[in-house]
Amino acid sequence: MTAAVPTPAFPRRVILLGSTGSIGTQAIDLVQRNRDRFEIVGLSAGSNVQLLAEQAVALRVPVVAAAGATTDVLAAEIRRAADRTEPGTPPGGGTPGSPAAYDPELLTGPGASAALAARRADVVVNGITGAIGLEPTLAALRAGTTLALANKESLIIGGPLVKALAAPGQIVPVDSEHSAIAQCLRGGRPEEVRRLVVTASGGPFRGRTRAELADVTPEQALAHPNFAMGRVITTNSATLVNKGLEVIEAHLLFDIPFDRIDVVVHPQQMIHSMVEFVDGSTIAQAGPPRMLVPIALGMSWPERLADADVPVDWTQAQSWEFEPLDDEAFPAVALARRVGEAGGTWPAVYNAANEVAVDAFHEGRVSFVGIVDTVAAVVDSYAAEPGSSVTDLTLDDVLGADAWARHAARLRLS
């Protein structure tokens, strides 16, 4: 790794990738409440160009990127958004042709987010969902920018590539579990850490047997008890694939072996994760089951942002439960440990097969339990592929494994 990234001063210039998603919209809320601390200098999104344009006009962002649109389409949406904001005026306000008119630089096409992530900024928040977040992650790291990482898939599938580029302290985790661990680790030295304990809500089907999961519908799978998230992440939380990915992520972020990373079910999700130390003490990070604190810390690390969220009311009676994970009903975590320990391109296969299977589930082509069954079958069949033994990982290796797994999953689901 290279030299540590210096902590930027405030206000911090922020590039926000995936601005129209759950992470992105909450990050914008935090920025708007803290204009003296942050300035958004770039926004990117995929296909929700209308919302992206509205965000860009409201914040007067100098660079706007859309992966799923042409330059003409994005420009037209920005003009329409400006007209809806203040009919009859140029996008930035003022008179036509005046210097105040809003005329941002536009980046479009599949490489738009990566191109934006490479621009000058203090913090890049990667809130993109899925494997497509890998190249923007690499671009931000190459640029030397602090990376507030919500796109866990890019670290999981690109593990050695990402870690080789990242300077000490350059990646700040935004997943609530890993943000919690990072906060808890402030309480001791690395050599004093015995275990990481990653908490899981158990999803909407906690307590059900595998047989009772057979008839789960997409609507039921999207009814998460605590969080409002996108389709893929919410489904992954229901299958516990998300928790499997988080175990791999914890291993990569904190250099803790898999046999020292536990998963415990905590339905209330008030404790986001814990660190156990060698003297028998455990430090836990507690807070409401929301993402505002992890996102705020991602942008302001190592400093805390005042009033990012409302704290727990400790004067009110409440009960918190903890129970072991049912690996028979939810085998995704055990499978993730297996591919994580194998390393190389195996995590990319796990992730890609799951993304295809989740789409198939929502299209009615596979059952709920069939999601992880498909992933397991694809993982098993990967052992015969030449790419399964790759040790000196390249980006082409990762992308090749991702493409192979998607093809293999589609064949099984056709």
PAGU-530646 format. One line per 10 residues: number of its first residue (from 1); their letters; for each residue x, y, z of C-alpha. Coordinates in steps of 0.5 Angstrom, whole numbers, plus 2048, in hexadecimal, padded with zeros to 3 digits. Layout:
BEGIN
NUM = A = X Y Z | ... $
This chain:
BEGIN
1 = MTAAVPTPAF = 800 800 800 | 802 807 7FF | 803 80D 804 | 7FD 80E 808 | 7F8 813 806 | 7F8 81A 809 | 7F1 81C 80D | 7EE 822 808 | 7EC 828 80C | 7E4 82A 80C $
11 = PRRVILLGST = 7E1 82C 807 | 7E2 826 804 | 7E1 825 7FC | 7DC 81F 7FB | 7DB 81A 7F5 | 7D5 816 7F6 | 7D4 810 7F2 | 7CD 80D 7F2 | 7CA 813 7F4 | 7C3 811 7F2 $
21 = GSIGTQAIDL = 7C3 80B 7F7 | 7C2 80A 7FE | 7C9 80C 800 | 7C9 812 7FB | 7C3 815 7FD | 7C5 815 805 | 7CC 817 803 | 7C9 81D 800 | 7C4 81E 806 | 7CA 81F 80A $
31 = VQRNRDRFEI = 7CE 823 805 | 7C8 828 805 | 7C8 828 80D | 7CF 82A 80D | 7D1 82E 807 | 7D7 831 80B | 7DA 82A 80C | 7D9 827 805 | 7D8 829 7FE | 7D6 824 7F8 $
41 = VGLSAGSNVQ = 7DA 825 7F2 | 7D8 81F 7EE | 7D1 81B 7EE | 7D0 814 7EA | 7CB 810 7E9 | 7C9 80A 7E4 | 7C2 80A 7E1 | 7BE 80F 7E6 | 7C0 815 7E2 | 7BA 819 7E4 $
51 = LLAEQAVALR = 7BB 819 7EB | 7C3 81A 7EA | 7C1 820 7E6 | 7BD 823 7EB | 7C3 822 7F0 | 7C8 825 7EC | 7C3 82B 7EB | 7C2 82C 7F2 | 7C9 82B 7F4 | 7CC 82F 7EE $
61 = VPVVAAAGAT = 7D1 829 7ED | 7D7 82B 7E8 | 7D7 824 7E6 | 7D2 81F 7E4 | 7D2 818 7E2 | 7CD 813 7E0 | 7CF 80C 7DE | 7C8 80A 7DA | 7C7 810 7D6 | 7CA 814 7D0 $
71 = TDVLAAEIRR = 7CD 81B 7D1 | 7C7 81E 7CD | 7C2 81A 7D2 | 7C5 81C 7D8 | 7C6 824 7D6 | 7BE 824 7D4 | 7BD 821 7DB | 7C1 826 7DE | 7BD 82C 7DA | 7B6 829 7DC $
81 = AADRTEPGTP = 7B8 828 7E4 | 7BB 830 7E4 | 7B4 832 7E0 | 7B0 82E 7E6 | 7B4 831 7EB | 7B3 838 7E9 | 7AF 839 7E2 | 7B2 83E 7DD | 7B9 83E 7E0 | 7BF 83B 7DE $
91 = PGGGTPGSPA = 7C1 835 7E2 | 7C6 839 7E7 | 7C1 83F 7E7 | 7C2 846 7E5 | 7C1 848 7DE | 7C2 844 7D7 | 7CA 844 7D5 | 7CC 847 7DC | 7D2 844 7E0 | 7CD 841 7E5 $
101 = AYDPELLTGP = 7CA 83C 7E0 | 7CB 835 7E2 | 7CF 831 7DD | 7D2 82B 7E0 | 7D7 827 7DD | 7D4 820 7DB | 7D7 819 7DB | 7D3 814 7D8 | 7D3 80C 7D6 | 7D6 806 7D9 $
111 = GASAALAARR = 7DC 809 7DC | 7D9 810 7DE | 7D9 80E 7E6 | 7E1 80C 7E5 | 7E3 812 7E2 | 7DF 816 7E7 | 7E2 812 7ED | 7E9 814 7EA | 7E8 81B 7EA | 7EB 820 7F0 $
121 = ADVVVNGITG = 7E7 81F 7F6 | 7E8 81E 7FE | 7E3 818 7FE | 7E0 814 7F9 | 7DA 810 7FC | 7D9 80A 7F8 | 7D1 808 7F9 | 7D1 804 7F3 | 7CD 7FD 7F4 | 7D1 7F7 7F1 $
131 = AIGLEPTLAA = 7D7 7F5 7ED | 7D7 7FB 7E8 | 7D9 7FF 7EE | 7E0 7FC 7EE | 7E3 801 7E8 | 7E1 807 7EC | 7E4 805 7F2 | 7EB 803 7EF | 7EB 80A 7EB | 7E9 80E 7F2 $
141 = LRAGTTLALA = 7EF 80A 7F5 | 7F4 80B 7F0 | 7F2 813 7F0 | 7F4 813 7F8 | 7ED 815 7FA | 7EA 812 801 | 7E5 80D 7FF | 7DF 80C 803 | 7DD 805 801 | 7D6 803 801 $
151 = NKESLIIGGP = 7D7 7FF 7FA | 7D9 7F9 7FE | 7D9 7F5 7F8 | 7DF 7F8 7F5 | 7E3 7F7 7FB | 7E1 7EF 7FB | 7E2 7EE 7F4 | 7E8 7F2 7F3 | 7EB 7F0 7FA | 7F3 7F0 7F8 $
161 = LVKALAAPGQ = 7F2 7F6 7F3 | 7EF 7FA 7F7 | 7F3 7F9 7FD | 7F9 7FA 7F9 | 7F7 801 7F7 | 7F4 803 7FD | 7F9 807 802 | 7F8 806 80A | 7F2 80A 80C | 7F0 80B 804 $
171 = IVPVDSEHSA = 7E9 807 805 | 7E4 809 80A | 7DE 803 80A | 7D7 806 80A | 7D4 7FF 80B | 7D1 800 812 | 7D4 7FA 814 | 7DB 7FC 812 | 7DA 803 814 | 7D8 800 81B $
181 = IAQCLRGGRP = 7DF 7FC 81B | 7E3 801 819 | 7E0 806 81F | 7E1 800 824 | 7E8 7FF 822 | 7EA 806 824 | 7E9 802 82B | 7F0 7FE 82A | 7F6 7FC 827 | 7F6 7F7 821 $
191 = EEVRRLVVTA = 7F9 7F2 825 | 7F4 7F2 82A | 7EE 7F0 826 | 7EC 7E9 827 | 7E5 7E9 822 | 7E1 7ED 81E | 7D9 7EC 81F | 7D5 7EE 819 | 7CE 7EF 81B | 7C8 7ED 816 $
201 = SGGPFRGRTR = 7C1 7EF 817 | 7BF 7E8 814 | 7BB 7EB 80F | 7B3 7EA 80E | 7B3 7E3 80F | 7B7 7E2 815 | 7B5 7DB 819 | 7B2 7D8 812 | 7B5 7D1 810 | 7B8 7D0 809 $
211 = AELADVTPEQ = 7B1 7CC 808 | 7AD 7D2 80A | 7B1 7D7 805 | 7AF 7D3 7FF | 7A9 7D7 7FD | 7AC 7DE 7FF | 7AA 7E4 7FA | 7AE 7EA 7F7 | 7A9 7EE 7FB | 7AA 7EB 802 $
221 = ALAHPNFAMG = 7B2 7EB 800 | 7B2 7F2 800 | 7AE 7F3 806 | 7B5 7F4 80A | 7B3 7F6 812 | 7B8 7FB 813 | 7BB 7FE 80D | 7B8 801 806 | 7BD 7FF 801 | 7BD 7FE 7F9 $
231 = RVITTNSATL = 7BB 7F7 7F6 | 7C1 7F3 7F6 | 7C4 7F5 7FD | 7BD 7F4 800 | 7BD 7ED 7FD | 7C4 7EC 7FF | 7C2 7ED 806 | 7BC 7E9 806 | 7C0 7E3 803 | 7C6 7E5 808 $
241 = VNKGLEVIEA = 7CB 7E5 802 | 7CC 7ED 804 | 7CF 7EA 80B | 7D3 7E5 807 | 7D6 7EB 803 | 7D7 7EF 809 | 7DB 7E9 80C | 7E0 7E9 806 | 7E0 7F1 807 | 7E2 7F1 80E $
251 = HLLFDIPFDR = 7E7 7EC 80D | 7EA 7F1 807 | 7E9 7F7 80B | 7EC 7F5 812 | 7F1 7EF 810 | 7ED 7EB 815 | 7ED 7E3 813 | 7E6 7E0 811 | 7E7 7DC 817 | 7E7 7E2 81C $
261 = IDVVVHPQQM = 7E1 7E5 818 | 7DA 7E3 81B | 7D3 7E5 819 | 7CD 7E6 81E | 7C6 7E7 81D | 7C4 7ED 820 | 7BC 7EF 81E | 7BC 7F6 821 | 7C2 7F8 81D | 7C4 7FD 822 $
271 = IHSMVEFVDG = 7CB 7FA 823 | 7CE 7FB 81D | 7D4 7F6 81E | 7D9 7F5 824 | 7E1 7F4 825 | 7E3 7EF 82A | 7EA 7F0 82D | 7EF 7EB 830 | 7ED 7ED 838 | 7E6 7EB 837 $
281 = STIAQAGPPR = 7E3 7F2 836 | 7DE 7F3 830 | 7DD 7FA 82D | 7D7 7FB 829 | 7D4 801 825 | 7CD 802 826 | 7C8 807 822 | 7C1 807 81F | 7C1 802 819 | 7C2 808 814 $
291 = MLVPIALGMS = 7C8 809 80F | 7C9 811 811 | 7CF 810 816 | 7D3 80B 811 | 7D2 810 80B | 7D4 816 80F | 7DA 812 812 | 7DC 810 80B | 7DC 818 809 | 7DF 81B 80F $
301 = WPERLADADV = 7E4 815 812 | 7E7 815 817 | 7E3 81B 819 | 7DB 81A 81B | 7D6 81E 818 | 7D1 821 81E | 7CA 81F 81E | 7CB 81B 818 | 7C5 816 81B | 7C1 816 821 $
311 = PVDWTQAQSW = 7C4 812 826 | 7C1 80C 82A | 7BC 80E 830 | 7BF 80A 836 | 7BA 80D 83A | 7B5 808 837 | 7B4 801 839 | 7B6 7FC 833 | 7B9 7F5 832 | 7BE 7F3 82D $
321 = EFEPLDDEAF = 7BF 7EC 82B | 7C5 7E8 828 | 7C4 7E1 825 | 7C9 7DC 821 | 7C8 7DC 819 | 7C4 7D6 816 | 7C9 7D4 811 | 7C5 7CE 80E | 7BF 7D3 80D | 7C4 7D9 80A $
331 = PAVALARRVG = 7CA 7D5 808 | 7CD 7DC 804 | 7D1 7DE 80A | 7D5 7D7 80A | 7D5 7D7 802 | 7D8 7DE 803 | 7DE 7DC 808 | 7E0 7D6 803 | 7E1 7DB 7FD | 7E4 7E0 801 $
341 = EAGGTWPAVY = 7E9 7DB 804 | 7EA 7D9 7FD | 7EC 7E0 7FB | 7EE 7E2 7F4 | 7E8 7E2 7EF | 7E3 7DE 7F3 | 7E0 7E4 7F7 | 7DE 7E7 7F0 | 7DB 7E0 7EE | 7D7 7E0 7F4 $
351 = NAANEVAVDA = 7D4 7E8 7F3 | 7D3 7E7 7EC | 7CF 7E1 7EC | 7CB 7E4 7F2 | 7C9 7EA 7EE | 7C7 7E6 7E8 | 7C3 7E1 7ED | 7BF 7E7 7F0 | 7BD 7EA 7EA | 7BA 7E3 7E8 $
361 = FHEGRVSFVG = 7B7 7E3 7EF | 7B3 7EA 7ED | 7B1 7E7 7E6 | 7AE 7E1 7E9 | 7B3 7DC 7E6 | 7B6 7D9 7EC | 7B4 7D8 7F4 | 7B6 7DC 7FA | 7BA 7D6 7FC | 7BD 7D5 7F5 $
371 = IVDTVAAVVD = 7C1 7DC 7F5 | 7C6 7D9 7FA | 7C5 7D2 7F7 | 7C7 7D5 7F0 | 7CD 7D9 7F3 | 7D0 7D2 7F6 | 7CF 7CE 7F0 | 7D3 7D4 7EC | 7D8 7D4 7F1 | 7D9 7CC 7F1 $
381 = SYAAEPGSSV = 7D9 7CC 7E9 | 7DF 7D2 7E9 | 7E4 7CD 7EC | 7E5 7CA 7E5 | 7E6 7D1 7E2 | 7EE 7D3 7E1 | 7EC 7DA 7E4 | 7EA 7D7 7EB | 7F2 7D6 7EC | 7F4 7DD 7EB $
391 = TDLTLDDVLG = 7F8 7E0 7F0 | 7FC 7E6 7ED | 7F5 7E9 7EC | 7F4 7EF 7E7 | 7EE 7F3 7E5 | 7ED 7EE 7DF | 7ED 7E8 7E3 | 7E7 7EB 7E8 | 7E3 7ED 7E2 | 7E4 7E7 7DE $
401 = ADAWARHAAR = 7E2 7E3 7E4 | 7DC 7E8 7E5 | 7DA 7E6 7DE | 7DB 7DF 7DE | 7D6 7DE 7E5 | 7D1 7E3 7E2 | 7D1 7DE 7DC | 7D1 7D8 7E0 | 7CB 7DA 7E4 | 7C7 7DC 7DE $
411 = LRLS = 7C8 7D5 7DB | 7C5 7D2 7E2 | 7BF 7D7 7E2 | 7BD 7D6 7DB $
